[in-house]
Amino acid sequence: MSTAIERRLTKLEHAAQPVESRIDLICRRIISPDGDNEIVRAQIDDRILKRSADETEDAFAGRAKAEARMSITPRPHRLILLPEVKEQ
């Protein structure tokens, strides 16, 4: 095998392996100034995920993080956990 093909093969194998120091998810939790800090929705990049009525806060946060990590795009994902917005 030629050295050029070996170098290309090595580069492809290196690119196929996951990078250990890569950031996969940036998670932020927004706190309400009203004191109601329970999260009810999550924004994952451009998508909105809503919490079901029978779902606990911890279960919802875990589901939101799992859905953010399952996305196809290889860039770091942004997850924002938001409290309920009160209408004025």
Residue pairs with C-beta under 8 A, 6 or more apart in sequence:
22 76
23 76
24 69
24 76
24 77
25 65
25 68
25 69
25 76
25 77
25 79
26 76
26 77
26 78
26 79
27 65
27 68
27 79
27 81
28 78
28 79
28 80
28 81
29 39
29 80
29 81
30 80
30 81
30 82
30 83
31 37
31 83
32 83
32 84
34 86
36 83
36 84
36 86
37 83
38 57
38 83
38 84
39 51
39 57
39 60
39 61
39 81
39 82
39 83
40 50
40 51
40 82
40 83
40 84
41 48
41 49
41 50
41 51
41 82
42 48
42 49
42 51
42 60
42 61
42 64
42 79
42 80
42 81
42 82
43 49
43 78
43 79
43 80
43 82
44 64
44 67
44 68
44 71
44 77
44 78
44 79
45 68
45 71
45 73
45 77
45 78
49 63
49 64
49 67
51 57
51 60
52 60
55 63
61 81
64 79
64 81
65 79
68 77
68 79
69 77
71 77
